[in-house]
Amino acid sequence: MRRISRLRHWRVWAFALLSILFVPSVQAAELLMLEQPGCHWCERWNSEIGVAYPKTEEGKLAPLRRVDISKGWPEDLAAVRPERMTPTFILVDNGREVERLRGYPGEHFFWPLLADMLAKLPPKAPGAGG
């Protein structure tokens, strides 16, 4: 009898572990930066904003994901409309586009425009992580 209950107990834990490993996690917000080789404004953004961005509250709320448009559109972004202009910044939440900023207006304008974009994110459910 004891052996059967231990076996059941092991199966429950194994199922729980497999569920954690193979169930996709909820995606958080991310800021896509569409870029391509030779983009002067992309280089300027990198030098003025790029180094600091991951360290900011904005960067923690919506981590940067670079997308090189010369290499094709990523499959996991099928719900987001591609863009040809670089740089373009697309705020995505749970795989859906929230807002888009075409071009880089300079560091003094970028932060307020990004704040406006982030303000459009849906509120997080109580108890949600991140």
Backbone torsions as a table, in degrees:
resi	resn	phi	psi	omega
1	MET	NA	-43.9	-178.8
2	ARG	-64.2	-38.1	179.9
3	ARG	-63.1	-39.6	178.8
4	ILE	-64.3	-43.8	-178.8
5	SER	-67.8	-35.3	176.8
6	ARG	-65.2	-40.0	178.8
7	LEU	-63.9	-43.0	177.3
8	ARG	-63.7	-42.1	179.8
9	HIS	-60.1	-44.4	178.8
10	TRP	-62.2	-41.0	179.6
11	ARG	-63.6	-40.4	178.9
12	VAL	-61.6	-46.6	179.7
13	TRP	-65.3	-40.1	178.6
14	ALA	-62.8	-43.2	178.5
15	PHE	-63.1	-43.3	179.6
16	ALA	-61.7	-44.0	179.7
17	LEU	-64.0	-44.9	178.5
18	LEU	-63.3	-36.8	178.4
19	SER	-63.2	-41.7	179.4
20	ILE	-65.6	-41.5	-176.6
21	LEU	-72.1	-33.6	-171.1
22	PHE	-110.6	-4.8	175.6
23	VAL	-88.5	124.3	-178.3
24	PRO	-61.9	140.2	179.1
25	SER	-78.3	161.3	178.8
26	VAL	-71.0	129.6	180.0
27	GLN	-74.2	144.5	175.2
28	ALA	-98.3	179.0	176.4
29	ALA	-69.0	148.9	173.2
30	GLU	-146.6	152.1	177.0
31	LEU	-105.2	113.6	176.8
32	LEU	-82.0	135.9	171.6
33	MET	-116.4	110.4	177.7
34	LEU	-84.6	125.9	-177.4
35	GLU	-142.1	170.8	176.6
36	GLN	-155.4	156.9	179.3
37	PRO	-57.7	139.8	177.7
38	GLY	84.0	5.0	-179.3
39	CYS	-79.8	107.3	-178.8
40	HIS	-61.4	-43.3	-177.5
41	TRP	-70.0	-28.6	173.8
42	CYS	-65.5	-44.5	178.8
43	GLU	-62.3	-40.4	179.2
44	ARG	-65.2	-43.4	176.9
45	TRP	-59.5	-43.7	179.9
46	ASN	-58.2	-42.6	-178.2
47	SER	-76.4	-31.9	-176.6
48	GLU	-91.9	-32.0	-172.6
49	ILE	-123.5	-39.8	-168.5
50	GLY	-52.6	-41.0	-178.6
51	VAL	-68.8	-39.2	-176.1
52	ALA	-82.6	-28.0	-170.8
53	TYR	-50.0	-49.0	-177.3
54	PRO	-64.3	-19.0	-178.0
55	LYS	-88.8	-8.7	-175.8
56	THR	-89.5	165.0	174.9
57	GLU	-61.5	-38.5	178.1
58	GLU	-61.8	-41.8	179.7
59	GLY	-67.5	-28.2	177.0
60	LYS	-79.0	-35.3	179.1
61	LEU	-71.9	-40.0	-179.4
62	ALA	-136.9	84.9	-180.0
63	PRO	-56.8	148.4	-178.4
64	LEU	-77.1	135.1	172.0
65	ARG	-127.9	117.9	-179.3
66	ARG	-85.0	136.6	177.6
67	VAL	-127.4	112.7	177.6
68	ASP	-83.0	107.4	-174.6
69	ILE	-70.7	-13.9	177.3
70	SER	-75.4	-10.7	-179.1
71	LYS	-103.8	11.0	-179.8
72	GLY	92.4	166.3	-176.0
73	TRP	-89.6	128.8	-179.6
74	PRO	-61.5	139.6	-178.3
75	GLU	-61.4	-35.5	-177.2
76	ASP	-73.7	-3.6	177.3
77	LEU	-108.5	26.3	-177.4
78	ALA	-57.9	-29.1	-179.1
79	ALA	-81.8	-4.8	-179.5
80	VAL	-106.9	129.9	-179.3
81	ARG	-69.7	128.1	178.4
82	PRO	-64.1	162.4	-178.4
83	GLU	-137.1	147.7	178.6
84	ARG	-101.8	-20.7	-178.3
85	MET	-83.7	135.2	176.6
86	THR	-126.5	145.8	-7.2
87	PRO	-77.6	149.2	169.3
88	THR	-128.0	136.0	179.8
89	PHE	-111.1	124.3	-178.7
90	ILE	-122.1	119.7	176.1
91	LEU	-84.6	122.9	-177.2
92	VAL	-121.0	137.8	176.1
93	ASP	-132.1	123.5	-177.9
94	ASN	52.2	40.9	176.0
95	GLY	79.9	3.1	-179.2
96	ARG	-117.9	141.7	179.4
97	GLU	-69.7	133.7	176.6
98	VAL	-102.9	-46.1	-176.4
99	GLU	-159.7	159.7	-176.0
100	ARG	-137.5	139.3	175.1
101	LEU	-125.2	116.0	179.5
102	ARG	-93.8	127.3	179.3
103	GLY	87.3	170.3	176.9
104	TYR	-119.9	112.5	-174.8
105	PRO	-85.2	6.4	-175.3
106	GLY	101.0	157.2	-172.7
107	GLU	-64.5	-31.2	-178.0
108	HIS	-71.2	-26.2	179.0
109	PHE	-97.2	-26.6	-175.8
110	PHE	-60.8	-48.5	-175.0
111	TRP	-61.9	-45.8	177.3
112	PRO	-65.0	-36.7	178.0
113	LEU	-66.3	-39.6	177.0
114	LEU	-65.0	-40.0	178.0
115	ALA	-60.1	-40.9	177.3
116	ASP	-63.1	-39.8	178.6
117	MET	-64.3	-47.8	-177.7
118	LEU	-64.3	-29.7	178.2
119	ALA	-65.4	-17.9	-180.0
120	LYS	-87.8	-3.0	176.5
121	LEU	-65.0	141.6	177.4
122	PRO	-65.7	147.9	179.0
123	PRO	-64.6	146.5	178.1
124	LYS	-77.6	145.6	177.3
125	ALA	-66.8	147.4	177.9
126	PRO	-57.1	133.9	178.8
127	GLY	85.1	-1.4	178.9
128	ALA	-75.6	142.0	-180.0
129	GLY	-78.1	171.8	174.1
130	GLY	91.5	NA	NA
